[in-house]
Amino acid sequence: MDVDVPTLVEQARAGRPRAVARLISLVEGASPQLREVMAALAPLAGHAYVVGLTGSPGVGKSTSTSALVS
């Protein structure tokens, strides 16, 4: 089922948790609408950085993430 991506992005920007959750699901699930979602969100990102933290369980990914966002 196709989702109205522009409306979903608008709702997410208005702070609606369900819209945010739906967008995350579309991205994580590699939806056929992934390109549309990314195209709608990219202009809103400004000069944001994307950081990925990987590693085995228990090595401190969550601790590092908490330190980064503090």
Summary of the structure (lengths in Angstrom):
residues: 70
radius of gyration: 14.6
end to end distance: 38.6
largest distance: 39.6
contacts: 123
relative contact order: 0.11
helix: 59%
strand: 0%
